[in-house]
């Protein structure tokens, strides 16, 4: 964990980070590659990214960017902190995480006068804030129920009207709820869940790419490979070779 001051030409790219990543924007603005596209990150934003997915940061010309960050080491057999039911970005907890990391750093830098118990409390606080941000606690029961059902039926052909019908609300209402609670549209969240499942299958099985594509809802291995490259940063075959 740490706090960075980034200015042009700052760029950082991790093709396949080993664990979840959380960024809390404290001042200024920058850009973060999230779920297949660059997105602007401004003061107060809290962004979350799952493990083993392309992760990149970019400082914008003429703009100072200060952000706190947490990076985890999570092997494939460990359930990651940031998962399929985690939000993409929030407007909560960013300042608290920044204060907690600053407090830990100040205490750590006391060297000979450092209080180990206080450092432990800071770390526990940071971890609890990260767990709260990454958890599904903000999601309404109706929305959470539909995603739990979809997780068991990813191979089906889902559309926004079908998802809305399943949770008994209008497509527009479902879209607004997902943007509010997850930071992504329903169909973006569907793609996100499919990519996480595909990564798991590539890591834990020897199934052919075409079979994995079909099991997560893609009718063509080519279309699946293009989507996987956009979200994860490498082709499915390359991802498997990196195991």
N, C-alpha and C positions, 0 to 999 in steps of 0.2 A: 504494500500500500504506500501511498505517497501523495504529494501535492506538486504539480508541475506548472511552470510558467512557460507557455508556448507562444512563439512568434515565428512568422515566416522566416526561413523556409522549413519550419518544423513539419516533418511527415513521419508517421510510424505505421508500419504494416506488419501484421502477424497473420500468416496464411492459415495456421492451424493451432491457435493457442490451446494449451492443455486444460484450461479451466474457465469458469465463468468470469466475466469482466463487468465491473460497475464503474461508471464515470459520473461524478457530480460536478456540474459546471458552477463555479463560484463567482467568476467575473468574466466579462467579455463574451466572445463567441468563437466557435470554430466549427469544424465539420467532422462527422463520424459516419463511417460506412456501416449501416445497419440494415440487415435483411435485404441485401441485394442492391442497395442504392445509397448515395451520399445524402445525409440529412444535416440540416443546420442545428447546432446545439448552442443554446443561449443560457445566460445566467439564470440559475434556478432549475434548470433541466437535470433530471437524473436518468441516465441511459443504462440499459442492461443488455448484455450480449451473452449467448450460451457458449459453451466450449466447442472447440474444433470447427469453428465457422470463421471465415475471413473477417478480421478485425483491423480497422485502419482509422487513423486520426490525421487531420490536416489543418494546419493553422491558416487562417485567411489573411490575404494581403492587408497590411496596415492596421490589423486588429490584434490586441493582446488577449490572450486566453489563459485563464487560471482555472485548473480543475483538480479535484481530488479523485483518486482512483483506488480500486481494489482489484487484485487479480488473484485467482485461486488456482491451485494445482489439484485437478480432479481426474484421476484415471478413468477410463471408459467404464469400469465396473462399479464406480461410485455414482450415486444419483447426484447430478449437479445442482448447485444452488439455483441457477437460472435455467428454467425448464419450459415445457410447452405451455404451462399455464401462467408464466410470468409476463408482466407487462414489458413493452418495448421501451417506453419512456414515461416519466412521471414529473409532476411539479411539486412533489412532496419529498421531504427527508434530505434533499440535496444539501441544504445549509447545515442540518444537524450532523450529517456524515462529515462534512468539511470541518466543523468545529471539533468533532471527536478526533479526527486524524491530526488536526493541528495540535490538540491537547496532548496526544500521545507523542508527537514529535518533540514538543517542548519538554515533556518529562524525560524522554529518552536522551535528549541532548544535555541533561543535567550531569551526565557521566557519573562521577564519584558520589553524587548526591541523589542519584536516581532511585525512585521508590518502586520496587518490583511489583508490589501489590497494586499500586495505582496504575502502572502500565497494564497489568492484567485486567483491571476494571475497564480501562479505555478499550482494550481489545475486545472484551466481552460486549461492550456497548456498541462498538462498530459492527461486530458480527450480528448482533440483534437487529440493528438498523438495516443491515444488508438483507437479512432474512425477511424482515417485514416488507421491504421494498420488492423483493423477488417473489414473495408468496402471493397466492390467489385471493387474499382476504378482501380485496376491493370488489371482487366480482359478485354480481347479484346471483342468487341461486338459480334463476332461470337460465342465465347465460352460462354459468358454470356447468349446469346439467347438460346443455347441448354439447359443450366441448368434451365432456367426459364420454358422451355417447359417440361423438364423431371419432374420438381417439380409438375406439374399438371398431370403427367402420370406415377407415381411411380409404379403402379401396373403392368405395362407392362414389358415384358422380354427384358432387354437391354443388349447388348453386345458392346464391343469396336468398331467393324466395323459398327454397327448400329448408334452409337453415332457419329462416324466420318462422316458417310454418311449424317446424319442429318445436320451437319454444313459444309459440302462440303470440307472436307480435309482428308488427309490420316490418318489412325489410329496412325501411329508413330508420325505424326505432332501434332495431338490432345494430345497424351500422353506427348510429350515434353512441350506443352503449359500449360497443367494442372500442371505438376511438377513445372514449372517455376512460374506460377501465383497463384497456390493454395497450392503447397507443397505436393500434393498427386496425384496419378494416376487417370484417369477417373473412373475406377471401384471402387477404394477406395472412391472417392468422391460420387459415387452413393450409396455405403453402408453408408457413413456418412449422406447423405440426408435422407435415409430410416430410420436410427436410430433416427434422430431428429424428423421426422414425427411420428414414432412409440411412442416416449416418449410423444409427445403432445397428441396423442390419448389415451394413458394410463392415462394421467393426467386429461383429459377433458371429456372422455366418459366412459361408462360401457360396451363397445363392448368386445366380447370374444377375447382372445389372437389369436385364429385361424383366426378370421375375420380381426384383425389388421394386422396379418402377410400377409394375402392375399392382403389387400389394399395397402401395401407398397412393394409388389413385391416378397414375399416369398410364394412358393407353399406348404410349409410344416411348421406347427407350431413348430415342433421340431427343424428344421434348423434355423428358425427365433429366437427361444429361445436361441440356442447356440450362434448365432451371437450377439444377444442383451447382453448376459452375457459377451462376449469377449469385446464388446465396452463400455458397461455401468457399468459392474462390478457386477450386480445382475440379476436374472431372471426377465422376464416381470411381473410375478405375484407378486414377492417381491417388485418390483419397484412401482407397483400400491398400494400395501399395505402400502407403506411409505408416501402416499399422505397426 
